Amino acid sequence: MTDGIVNVLKPPGMTSHDVVSRIRRIYGIRKAGHSGTLDPDAAGVLPVFIGNATRLLEYAATATKRYRAEGMFGIRTDTGDDSGNILETKPVPAISATEFENVLQQFRGKILQVPPMYSALKVNGKKLYEYAREGIIIERPARPVEIFRLDCVKLYPPYFSLDIECSKGTYVRTLLEDIAAALGTCACMTFLLRTRAGDFSIKDSHTLDEIAENPDRILLPLETAVRKTGKLCVNELQAFRITNGVRTTVKGTAAGTYSLYLADAFLGMVNVEDEIVKPEKILVQVKQPPEPV
Protein backbone atom coordinates (compact mmCIF):
# COMPACT_ATOMS: atom_id res chain seq x y z
CA MET A 1 0.00 0.00 0.00
CA THR A 2 1.15 3.54 -0.72
CA ASP A 3 1.60 5.53 2.48
CA GLY A 4 2.36 9.20 2.85
CA ILE A 5 1.08 12.77 2.69
CA VAL A 6 0.41 15.04 -0.28
CA ASN A 7 0.48 18.82 0.19
CA VAL A 8 -2.25 19.77 -2.30
CA LEU A 9 -2.83 23.29 -3.61
CA LYS A 10 -6.62 23.09 -3.70
CA PRO A 11 -8.20 25.15 -6.50
CA PRO A 12 -11.44 27.12 -6.02
CA GLY A 13 -14.53 25.35 -7.30
CA MET A 14 -13.73 21.93 -5.81
CA THR A 15 -14.85 20.53 -2.48
CA SER A 16 -12.23 19.04 -0.17
CA HIS A 17 -13.89 15.67 -0.79
CA ASP A 18 -13.43 16.17 -4.55
CA VAL A 19 -9.70 16.69 -3.98
CA VAL A 20 -9.42 13.52 -1.89
CA SER A 21 -11.25 11.54 -4.59
CA ARG A 22 -8.81 12.79 -7.23
CA ILE A 23 -5.83 11.84 -5.03
CA ARG A 24 -7.30 8.35 -4.58
CA ARG A 25 -7.43 7.92 -8.36
CA ILE A 26 -3.91 9.29 -8.89
CA TYR A 27 -2.34 6.92 -6.35
CA GLY A 28 -4.70 4.02 -6.98
CA ILE A 29 -5.69 3.70 -3.33
CA ARG A 30 -8.94 3.80 -1.38
CA LYS A 31 -7.72 4.86 2.05
CA ALA A 32 -7.31 8.65 2.13
CA GLY A 33 -8.45 11.67 4.13
CA HIS A 34 -7.72 15.37 4.46
CA SER A 35 -6.67 17.58 7.34
CA GLY A 36 -9.02 20.57 7.69
CA THR A 37 -11.92 21.18 5.31
CA LEU A 38 -11.70 24.09 2.87
CA ASP A 39 -14.89 25.63 1.47
CA PRO A 40 -15.53 24.92 -2.23
CA ASP A 41 -14.87 28.56 -3.18
CA ALA A 42 -11.66 28.72 -1.14
CA ALA A 43 -8.18 27.80 -2.34
CA GLY A 44 -4.89 26.88 -0.75
CA VAL A 45 -3.16 24.24 1.35
CA LEU A 46 -5.06 20.97 1.82
CA PRO A 47 -2.87 18.15 3.18
CA VAL A 48 -4.18 14.75 2.04
CA PHE A 49 -3.13 11.66 4.02
CA ILE A 50 -3.10 8.32 2.23
CA GLY A 51 -2.67 4.74 3.37
CA ASN A 52 -1.34 4.34 6.91
CA ALA A 53 -0.80 8.10 7.11
CA THR A 54 -4.54 8.46 7.77
CA ARG A 55 -3.86 7.12 11.26
CA LEU A 56 -1.90 10.32 11.96
CA LEU A 57 -4.70 12.69 10.91
CA GLU A 58 -5.67 13.41 14.51
CA TYR A 59 -2.23 14.88 15.21
CA ALA A 60 -2.32 17.16 12.15
CA ALA A 61 -5.93 18.23 12.81
CA THR A 62 -4.94 20.15 15.95
CA ALA A 63 -2.43 22.35 14.12
CA THR A 64 -2.90 26.08 13.55
CA LYS A 65 -3.95 27.48 10.16
CA ARG A 66 -3.01 30.67 8.29
CA TYR A 67 -5.19 32.52 5.80
CA ARG A 68 -5.36 35.55 3.53
CA ALA A 69 -9.00 36.64 3.49
CA GLU A 70 -10.93 39.44 1.80
CA GLY A 71 -14.32 40.69 2.91
CA MET A 72 -16.88 43.23 1.74
CA PHE A 73 -18.73 45.48 4.15
CA GLY A 74 -22.44 46.19 3.76
CA ILE A 75 -23.76 42.77 2.71
CA ARG A 76 -24.67 39.69 4.76
CA THR A 77 -25.46 36.39 3.07
CA ASP A 78 -26.84 33.04 4.20
CA THR A 79 -23.52 31.29 3.52
CA GLY A 80 -21.25 34.03 4.88
CA ASP A 81 -19.56 34.50 1.51
CA ASP A 82 -20.45 36.24 -1.75
CA SER A 83 -21.79 33.03 -3.32
CA GLY A 84 -24.81 33.02 -0.99
CA ASN A 85 -28.19 34.69 -1.03
CA ILE A 86 -28.25 38.23 0.35
CA LEU A 87 -30.06 38.40 3.68
CA GLU A 88 -29.27 41.95 4.70
CA THR A 89 -27.65 45.15 3.47
CA LYS A 90 -26.37 47.96 5.65
CA PRO A 91 -24.64 51.29 5.04
CA VAL A 92 -20.86 51.19 5.21
CA PRO A 93 -19.69 53.75 7.75
CA ALA A 94 -16.52 55.76 7.30
CA ILE A 95 -13.84 53.57 8.88
CA SER A 96 -10.39 54.93 9.69
CA ALA A 97 -7.32 52.72 9.86
CA THR A 98 -7.08 53.45 13.60
CA GLU A 99 -10.70 52.50 14.25
CA PHE A 100 -10.27 49.30 12.24
CA GLU A 101 -7.15 48.36 14.20
CA ASN A 102 -8.93 48.99 17.50
CA VAL A 103 -11.71 46.61 16.47
CA LEU A 104 -9.26 43.94 15.24
CA GLN A 105 -7.58 44.05 18.64
CA GLN A 106 -10.85 42.86 20.21
CA PHE A 107 -10.64 39.64 18.19
CA ARG A 108 -7.04 38.70 18.93
CA GLY A 109 -6.47 35.95 21.46
CA LYS A 110 -9.14 33.60 22.80
CA ILE A 111 -12.66 34.40 21.62
CA LEU A 112 -16.05 32.70 21.36
CA GLN A 113 -17.49 31.98 17.92
CA VAL A 114 -20.85 30.61 16.78
CA PRO A 115 -20.33 28.11 13.91
CA PRO A 116 -22.16 29.10 10.69
CA MET A 117 -25.12 27.08 9.46
CA TYR A 118 -23.30 26.51 6.16
CA SER A 119 -20.54 24.37 7.65
CA ALA A 120 -19.62 20.68 7.84
CA LEU A 121 -20.05 20.57 11.61
CA LYS A 122 -22.31 17.67 12.54
CA VAL A 123 -25.35 17.85 14.82
CA ASN A 124 -27.16 14.56 15.53
CA GLY A 125 -25.15 12.87 12.79
CA LYS A 126 -26.11 15.40 10.13
CA LYS A 127 -23.99 18.25 8.74
CA LEU A 128 -25.19 21.77 9.45
CA TYR A 129 -25.21 22.73 5.78
CA GLU A 130 -27.62 19.87 5.11
CA TYR A 131 -30.05 21.38 7.62
CA ALA A 132 -29.47 24.83 6.07
CA ARG A 133 -30.34 23.58 2.59
CA GLU A 134 -33.64 22.31 3.99
CA GLY A 135 -34.36 25.71 5.53
CA ILE A 136 -33.84 24.42 9.07
CA ILE A 137 -31.90 26.59 11.51
CA ILE A 138 -30.19 24.70 14.34
CA GLU A 139 -29.21 26.42 17.57
CA ARG A 140 -25.41 26.39 17.81
CA PRO A 141 -23.61 27.15 21.07
CA ALA A 142 -20.61 29.45 20.87
CA ARG A 143 -17.30 27.62 20.90
CA PRO A 144 -13.86 28.83 22.05
CA VAL A 145 -11.26 29.46 19.33
CA GLU A 146 -7.99 31.36 19.35
CA ILE A 147 -6.77 34.03 16.95
CA PHE A 148 -2.97 34.15 17.15
CA ARG A 149 -2.51 36.74 14.43
CA LEU A 150 -4.96 39.21 12.86
CA ASP A 151 -3.35 41.87 10.66
CA CYS A 152 -4.91 44.31 8.24
CA VAL A 153 -3.34 43.92 4.79
CA LYS A 154 -5.49 46.61 3.18
CA LEU A 155 -8.58 48.66 4.07
CA TYR A 156 -10.35 49.95 0.97
CA PRO A 157 -14.07 50.23 1.80
CA PRO A 158 -16.28 48.50 1.06
CA TYR A 159 -13.47 45.90 0.90
CA PHE A 160 -10.84 44.87 3.42
CA SER A 161 -8.22 42.10 3.52
CA LEU A 162 -6.62 40.37 6.47
CA ASP A 163 -3.83 37.96 7.33
CA ILE A 164 -5.07 35.48 9.93
CA GLU A 165 -3.45 32.74 12.00
CA CYS A 166 -5.93 30.78 14.07
CA SER A 167 -6.65 27.59 15.95
CA LYS A 168 -8.46 24.51 14.75
CA GLY A 169 -12.20 25.03 14.34
CA THR A 170 -12.07 28.75 13.51
CA TYR A 171 -14.50 29.90 10.81
CA VAL A 172 -12.99 32.80 8.89
CA ARG A 173 -16.37 33.77 7.38
CA THR A 174 -17.81 34.16 10.86
CA LEU A 175 -14.76 36.12 12.02
CA LEU A 176 -15.25 38.65 9.20
CA GLU A 177 -18.96 38.94 10.00
CA ASP A 178 -18.24 39.53 13.69
CA ILE A 179 -15.61 42.18 12.91
CA ALA A 180 -18.12 44.01 10.70
CA ALA A 181 -20.80 43.80 13.42
CA ALA A 182 -18.37 45.42 15.87
CA LEU A 183 -18.05 48.29 13.37
CA GLY A 184 -21.82 48.70 13.16
CA THR A 185 -22.30 47.09 9.77
CA CYS A 186 -22.33 43.63 8.17
CA ALA A 187 -19.99 41.81 5.79
CA CYS A 188 -19.45 38.72 3.69
CA MET A 189 -16.27 36.98 2.60
CA THR A 190 -15.22 37.48 -1.02
CA PHE A 191 -11.91 35.55 -1.11
CA LEU A 192 -10.11 32.98 1.03
CA LEU A 193 -6.65 31.47 0.56
CA ARG A 194 -5.16 29.10 3.13
CA THR A 195 -1.43 29.73 3.15
CA ARG A 196 -0.44 27.24 5.84
CA ALA A 197 -1.93 24.24 7.66
CA GLY A 198 0.35 23.23 10.51
CA ASP A 199 3.74 22.51 8.95
CA PHE A 200 2.36 22.42 5.40
CA SER A 201 3.01 25.68 3.54
CA ILE A 202 1.58 26.98 0.28
CA LYS A 203 5.09 27.49 -1.13
CA ASP A 204 5.63 23.71 -0.94
CA SER A 205 2.17 22.72 -2.21
CA HIS A 206 1.36 21.21 -5.61
CA THR A 207 -1.55 21.39 -8.02
CA LEU A 208 -3.47 18.23 -8.83
CA ASP A 209 -1.99 18.23 -12.33
CA GLU A 210 1.55 18.44 -10.94
CA ILE A 211 0.82 15.56 -8.58
CA ALA A 212 -0.63 13.44 -11.39
CA GLU A 213 2.53 14.00 -13.46
CA ASN A 214 4.91 12.77 -10.76
CA PRO A 215 3.03 11.28 -7.79
CA ASP A 216 5.95 9.41 -6.22
CA ARG A 217 8.25 12.44 -6.13
CA ILE A 218 5.63 14.63 -4.46
CA LEU A 219 4.56 12.10 -1.81
CA LEU A 220 5.89 13.06 1.63
CA PRO A 221 6.86 10.47 4.27
CA LEU A 222 4.47 9.58 7.11
CA GLU A 223 6.49 11.32 9.79
CA THR A 224 6.03 14.70 8.07
CA ALA A 225 2.71 14.98 9.94
CA VAL A 226 4.43 14.87 13.34
CA ARG A 227 7.86 16.32 12.64
CA LYS A 228 7.47 18.93 15.39
CA THR A 229 6.65 16.27 17.98
CA GLY A 230 9.54 15.25 20.21
CA LYS A 231 11.45 12.13 19.13
CA LEU A 232 11.97 9.12 21.35
CA CYS A 233 14.74 6.87 20.07
CA VAL A 234 14.80 3.37 21.54
CA ASN A 235 16.90 0.24 21.12
CA GLU A 236 15.79 -2.84 19.21
CA LEU A 237 14.42 -4.71 22.23
CA GLN A 238 12.48 -1.68 23.46
CA ALA A 239 11.13 -1.11 19.94
CA PHE A 240 9.98 -4.74 19.76
CA ARG A 241 8.19 -4.52 23.10
CA ILE A 242 6.52 -1.16 22.50
CA THR A 243 5.38 -1.84 18.93
CA ASN A 244 3.86 -5.12 20.06
CA GLY A 245 1.73 -3.43 22.72
CA VAL A 246 3.89 -3.81 25.81
CA ARG A 247 4.25 -0.81 28.10
CA THR A 248 7.96 -0.30 28.57
CA THR A 249 10.02 1.77 30.98
CA VAL A 250 12.53 4.09 29.33
CA LYS A 251 14.46 5.80 32.10
CA GLY A 252 14.84 9.57 31.97
CA THR A 253 11.99 10.18 29.52
CA ALA A 254 9.77 13.15 30.41
CA ALA A 255 5.98 12.88 30.22
CA GLY A 256 4.39 13.72 26.87
CA THR A 257 3.61 12.50 23.36
CA TYR A 258 6.51 11.36 21.16
CA SER A 259 7.34 10.07 17.70
CA LEU A 260 8.92 6.65 18.23
CA TYR A 261 12.09 5.80 16.29
CA LEU A 262 14.44 2.87 15.95
CA ALA A 263 17.56 4.45 14.45
CA ASP A 264 16.12 6.39 11.46
CA ALA A 265 12.93 4.33 11.15
CA PHE A 266 9.68 5.99 12.27
CA LEU A 267 7.54 3.44 14.10
CA GLY A 268 4.53 5.42 15.31
CA MET A 269 3.29 7.54 18.20
CA VAL A 270 3.62 6.88 21.93
CA ASN A 271 2.64 8.54 25.18
CA VAL A 272 4.91 8.66 28.23
CA GLU A 273 3.87 8.93 31.87
CA ASP A 274 6.19 8.28 34.83
CA GLU A 275 8.90 7.10 32.39
CA ILE A 276 6.56 4.36 31.10
CA VAL A 277 6.11 4.36 27.31
CA LYS A 278 2.61 3.45 26.18
CA PRO A 279 1.93 2.76 22.47
CA GLU A 280 -0.71 5.02 20.88
CA LYS A 281 -0.51 4.71 17.09
CA ILE A 282 1.90 1.99 15.97
CA LEU A 283 2.57 1.94 12.23
CA VAL A 284 5.44 -0.58 12.11
CA GLN A 285 5.81 -3.69 14.24
CA VAL A 286 9.42 -4.58 15.01
CA LYS A 287 10.43 -8.23 15.11
CA GLN A 288 11.95 -9.74 18.20
CA PRO A 289 15.73 -9.31 18.13
CA PRO A 290 17.87 -12.46 18.30
CA GLU A 291 19.06 -13.60 21.70
CA PRO A 292 22.64 -12.50 22.47
CA VAL A 293 25.12 -15.32 21.93
N, C-alpha and C positions, 0 to 999 in steps of 0.2 A: 504494500500500500504506500502511496505517496503521502509523506508527512511534511508539514511546514506551514509557513505563513506568507501570504502575498499582500504587499502594500499597494492596494488598488487606488488609482485616481478615479473616483466615481464621477461620471458625467452627469449633468442635469438631465432630467427626463427619464431616469431609470430609478426604480425602487432599489433598496438595499438587497431585497430578496432576488430581484432580477440579476444583480451583480453576482451574487452567490451562485445562482443557477448557471450563469455563463462560466464562472470559474470551475464549477463541477464538470462542465462539458470540455473545457480546455484540458483539464488534468485527468479526465476520465475516471472521476471518483464520485461517490455518493455522499460521503461524510464531509460536511463543510458547514461553517457558520461564520458570522461576522461579529465584530466587536463595536457596538454602538451604532444604532440605526441613524441613517441620514434621510431626511425628507426627499421625496422624488425630485423636487425642484432644486435641491441643494447639490453642491459638488464638493469634491475634496477627498481627504484621506478616509479610506474604509478598509481596515485590515481584515482579511479573510483567512480563517484558520481551516486547514484541511487535514484529513486523516487524524492521527493521534493528537495533533495540535489542538483540536477542538476541546480536549480535556483541560487545556490551559486557558480557555476563554474567560473563566471567572477571575483570573488574576489580571488580565488585560482590561476587563470591564470596569475595574475600579479606578483606572487611570484618568488623569485630567485631560481635557480637550481644549483646543484653541481654535478660534474662528475669526474671520473677517465678515462682518455683517453690515448690510445697508437697510435702513428703514425709511419710511415716508410718513411724516406727520399728517394728521387730518383725516385719515381713513382707517376704520376698523372693519375687519372681515371675519367671517365665521371660521376660517382656517388659520388666521393670524398672519397670512402672507397675501401677496397681491394676486394669487391665483383663485382666491375665495370670493364668495359673494359679499358685497358691501352691506354691513349691518348699521353703520353709523358714520356720519361725517361731522367734523368739528372745525372751527376756525383754527388756523395755526398762529399762535401768538408770536410776537417778536421775541426771539430767544438769543441772548448774548452768549458769547463763549464762556463767560464767567458763570452765568446762571446755569448753563448746561453742565459745566464741570461740578458745580455744587450739587446738582441733582444726581450725577453719576456717582458722586462720593457716597450717597445714601445706599447705593446698590453694591458697593464693594464689601467683601467679607461674607459672613454668614447671613443669609436671608431666607425668607419663606416664599415659596412659589406654588401657585395653583396650576397643576398640569392642564394643558389645553384639551378640549374635547377631541380635536383632530390630532390624536397621538396614538402610539401603539401600546400605551399602558393598558394592562388588562384589569377589568373589574368583573368578578364572577365568571372568569374564563373567557370573557369577550373583550376585544380591543375597543378602546374608547371611540376610535373613528368609525367603527361599525355601528355603535349606538348613534353617533352624530349623523351618519348617512340615513338613518331611519327617523331622524328628527327627535331623538330622545336625548335629553340632557341629564347627565349623571352628576350627582353632587361629588365633588372631589376635594378632599381635605388638603390644605396647604402642606407642602413638604419642605424640609430644610435642604438647601443647596449652598454652595460656596462659590463666590466670584473672586478669583485670585487676582485677576487683572481686568480692568475696564477702562480703555483709553479711547478718547475721541480722535479719529483719523481725520474727519472733515465734517463740518457743520455748514450745510448749504440748504436752508429751508426751502421747500418742505422736506428735503432729504438730509440724512445724517448717516455716517458710517463709523463703526466701532471695531476695535480689536478686543477680543474677549478671551480670557482663559478661565475655565470653570470646572466644577466637579461633575462627576457622573450624575446623570439625571436632570441636568439643567436644560430648560427649554429656552432657546435664544429668542424665538418668536414672542414668548410670554415676557421675557426680560425687556424687549423693546416696547411692548405694549405698556408694561408697568412704568418704564421710564417716561413715556409720553404722558401717562396719567398723572405722574408727579409734576409734570409741566402744565397740566390743565388742558390737555388735548388727548387725542388718540393716535394710534400709528399701526402700520402693518409692515411686515418684512418684505423687502423687494429683492434681496440677494443674500445668499449664505454660502460661504466657502470654509470648509474645515481644513485648517492648515497643519494641525497636529492632533494625533490621538495617542496619548501616552508617549512611547518612544518612537512612534511612527510619524515621520515628517513628510510634508507634501513634496519637498525637494527630492526625496528618495522614492516617491510613488511612481506607479506606471499605469498607463492606459490599458484598457482591455485588449486593444490591438497589439500593443507592445508585448503584453504577457503571452498572447496567443502565438506570437512570432518566436519567442524563446522562453517557454515556461520553466524549464529547468534552471536557467541562469538567474531568473528573477525570484525563484522560490527561496525564502529565508529559512534558516534552521529553527527547530522547535524552541530552543532556548532564547530566541530573540524576544519572545513574549515576556520573559522574566529576567532580562539581563540586568535590571537594576536591583534585583533581589540578592541578598547576601549569598555567597557560595559556601557550601559545606563539603569539603573534600574528605573522603574516607578511604580506608584501605579495602582490599578485596574481600576480606572476611566480613567487615562491617557492611560493605555494599551488598553482599549476598544476603545477610540477615535482614537488613532494612528493606531491600526490594522484594523480599519474600514475606513481608508482613510482620517481622519480629521487631518489637521495640528494643532499641539498642542504646546503651550508654556511650556517649562520646564525651570524655572528660574535657572541661574547659569551654564547652559550647554554650553561649548565652541563649536565653529564651528568644523565640521568634520563628519566622518562616524562612526557609532556605531552599535554594536550588541545590540538589544533591549531585555530586560528581565523583566519578572514579577516574582519576587522572584527568583526561580531557573529555571524557564521555559524560554527557548529561543524562541523568537517570530518572529525574522527576522532582517532585516537590515534597518537602518534609516539614514537620513542625517540631520545635524543641521546647521542652519544659523540664526544668530541674536536671539539665544535661542529658535527658532521655530523648532520643530521636524517634519520632513517630511518623510512619509513612502517611502521606496525604494523597498525592497523585503520582503513582509509579508508572513510568512509561517504558522502562527497560528492566527486565529481571536478570540479575547477575547469577551465573552458575556458581555452585559451591567450589571454592578453590581446592586444589589437591592438598592432601595432608602432607605436612613437612616430613621429609625423609630423615 
